[in-house]
Amino acid sequence: MKVQCPKCQSKNYWQLKDGRLKCQQCHQRFSRPKKLLRIDNKLLKRIINEFLLEHSTNIILDRIKVSKYTLLRTLTLLRITMTKDVPRVFEGIVEVDETYLGGQMKNKRLKERRKLGKNRRGFGTIKQPVFGILCRQGQVWAEVVADIEARDLQPLIEKQVKKGTTVCSDTWRAYTGLATKGYVHRLVKHNKKQYSDRKGNHINGLEGFWGYLKRKLAAKGGVRKSRLPIYLGEYVWRYNHKHLPFKEQIKRLNKLITKHF
């Protein structure tokens, strides 16, 4: 990615004798940012190949001569890059739903259980809420959210879903009022054990993605809450490109990380 002026974001500048840059527009002087990815393209492609095959860090270290620090840094940047490759605005028929990610209270350490037990209102409140939108064409979008009330979820729907789209959801109160915002709202009554109205209105596709996501995170033994957004971005990307040939996945991810880092 071409260097931008930190003051006016112009991409036009002069190279000074001392190595710094001078913006042609606002004449701001600044240093060239350090390259975050400090490995050559050949090594990067090998790491991407192993990463997309979902090999563990130890297996990659055995196969590729690279330091553990460099590998972990590169894998983190790959996951961050995946979060930037988000689908465009959805239209047609979409499904919206929320879920919680996190281990059960009984599996947490005693000290952590005591700390969490002081302020929690219910058993599920210790987990991290996540909101997702799935287009019937197969693309999914998901994001970690602070809460699952209307004030948290409806702005995300308005940002990611085109007006006039048919939105399928369960009867959770956060979705009340979507029809007044320009959407065709269809409800599935999970509380009455209704999972499809036999007219094509359901959220089974998104429920399938939640299952996929939870299996992947469980296989890792769980992840830290602070790193959950980038792991969520990783599995959204993998799900969205699961039908793309493996070589094309490598090519796409390599192009993305070269562009952003």
N, C-alpha and C positions, 0 to 999 in steps of 0.2 A: 504494500500500500504506500502511495506517495506521501511524503512528509507534509504536514499541514502547519501553518503558523498557529501557535497557541493563542494568539490574541484575536485574529480576524478569520482564521481557518482557510486563508488563501494557500494555494498549492504552488504559487510562483515565488521564487526566492533566488538570492545570489549566494554563491559560496565565498566566504571570507577567507583570508590568509590564515587566520588562527583556527580554522576548522569549523567555526560556527556558521550559521545561516542568517541571512537578512531578508526579511519579507519585502517584496517589491511593492506591495500595496500600502502597508502601514509602517514599514521600515523597522519593525520589531526584530531584535537580534535574539536568536535562540540556538540551542544545541540540538544536534540530530539525536532523536531518541535511540536508546540502546535496543538492539535487536533482541526480542524476547526468545526467539527460537535460535539457539546457537549450535545447530547441527546442519550438516549438508543435506541436500535433497535426496541423495541415495539412501542415507541412513534413515531419513524421515519416512520414505516410502516403505522401508522394511518394518519400521515401528508401526506404521499405519496398518500394514498387512497383518501383523501379529495382533494388534489391537482389535481389528474388525473380526478376527477369528475368535475373539474373547479369551485369549490365553492369559494366564495369570502373570503378575509382575515377575515372579521367580522364573517362570518358563521363558519369558522374553529375555531376561537377563542371561539365561543359559545359552540362548540362541544368538544374541546380538552383543557384541563387545561395546558396552556403553555403561557409564556409571549409573548407580541406582538413582541418584539425585537428578541427573539429566533425563532419565527415563520417566520418573514420576512427574517432573516438570512438563515434559512433552505430552504425557497422557492427560494431564490437567488442561493444557492448552487445547488438546484435541476435543475434550468434552466441552470446554467453553465455546469452541468454534461450532460445535453441533448445536448449541443453544441459539446461535445466531442464524442458523439455517432454518428459519421458521416458515410454515406454510403461509400462503397469501390469504386474504379474507375469504371466508367460506360462504357458500351459497347453495341453494337447492334444498336438501334435507339434512339437518345436522342433529346430533345428539349432545346434550349437555348433562354433566353429572359431577358429583364431588365424592371424594373418598378421603380416608385417613391413612397415613403411612407411619409406621413405628412399631417397635416391639411391644408385647404384652407386659402389663405391670408385673406379673408374676415372674417374668424372666429378667427383670432389672435388679441391680444390686440393692441390698437392703438400705444403704445410705441414700441412694437415689430415690427409692420408693418412699422413704420418710420425707424427703425434701419435696417431692411432687405431691404427696398426699395432703400437705398442709393447705394448698390453695385450690386444688382441683374441685370442680363442681360435679363431675361424673367420671366414670371409668375411662371413657374415650377421650377426654380432654387433654391427656398427656401426649396424644399423637399429633402429627403435623397434617393439617388439612391441605388438600391438593384439588384443584379444579381443572376439568378437562372438557374439550369440545372435539367431537369427531364428525367428519363429513362422510356421508355414505359412500363417497368415491374412494375412501380408504385412508385419507390423511387425518392425523390427529394433532391437537395442540394441547399442552398442559402447562400449568404454572403453580408454584407454591403460593398459597394465599394466607393472609393473616387470620381470616375467619370465613364462614360460609353463609353469611347473611346477604340480603339483597344489595346492600351498599358495597359489598365486596365483589359479588359475582356479576351483577347486571352490567356494570361499566366494562367488564372484560368481554361480555357477550356483544355489547354494542361496538366494541373496538374490533373484534375478530369476525363477526358474523354480519353479512349484508342485510339491510332492511328488506322485508318481504320474504325472507327465508322461513321455511317450516322448521320450528325448533321443537324437538321431542325431549321431554324431561319427566322426572317423577313428580310427586306432589309436594316436594319440599318447598316451604314458604318463600325461600329466596327467589323463586322463579315466578311468583305471583306478579302480574303486571306486565309481562313481556308482550302480551297482545296489544297493550296500549302504546308500546314503543315501536310498533310497526312490524311485528313478527306474527307468523301464524303459529300459535302455541298449541301443541298436542301433549296431553298428559297420559302417563302410564301409572296406574294405581298399584304400586308395589305393596302398600300396606294392606291391600286386599288380594295379594298374591297374583296380581295381574302383571305379566311380563311382556305382553303384546296384545294389542286390541284386534289383531288379525286384519288390520288395514294398513300395515306397514309402519305403524307408530310404536316404537320401542327404543330402548337404549342398550340393547344387547351388544352392539358393536363396541361401545365405550366400556361396558362391563368386562368385555373380553380383553381390552387393552389394560384395564386395572389389574386383571388377573396375571397377564403377561408381565407387567411392571413389578408386581409384588413377588412373583417367582424369581425374577432376575435379582432384585434387591436381597431377597432371602438367601439366594445362592452365594452372595457375597458376605453373608453373616451380618447384614445391615451396614449402613453408612452413617457417618456423623451428620447431625442435623444441618450444620453449616455448609456441608458439601452436597446436600440433597438436591439443590437446584441444578447443579451441573450433571449429576447422575440422571436426574429426570430428563434433562435435555438430551443426554446420550441415548436413552431408551426410546424417547419420542422419535429421534432421528433414525434409529435402527428400525423401528416399527414402520415409519413412513417410507423407508427405502428398502424394505425387506424383499421386494420383487425386483429390485435393480440388480443386474449381474454383478458379481463380486468385483471384477476388474473396474466396472463403472463406479462402484462405491469407493474404491481406493482413489480413483481419478478425481471424483467429486470432493472427497474429504481433503485430499492433497491440495487441490485448487483453493478450497476454502481457507485452509490454514495459512497458505502462502499469501492469500489476499489480506487476511486479518492480522497476521503476525510476521 
